[in-house]
């Protein structure tokens, strides 16, 4: 059995043509960069949300507490109080965004 030849015409202007394995993906460059920018903004706002509160933490303290090192009170505060609140906010925002698209 011989495999059929793949005919590639290249990507249209403003798109990337990615062919991993046997699949072909056409990715809009502008949409890709917009999505990456929004993802970076969500990460920045999430770090800000984790560091702001009654005991304000620096970004290095937040990073140490996220991996379980640092002051035990900071670890408890992030893991038990701030991370669940952040996860609920991000997931509910994503759900509202999907609901708005429908």
Secondary structure, 3 states (H helix, E strand, C coil): CCCCCCCCCCCCCCEEEECCCCCCEEEEHHHHHHHHHHHHHHHHHHHHHHHCCCCCCCHHHHHHHHCCCCCHHHHHHHHHHHHHHHHHHHHHHHHHHHHHHC
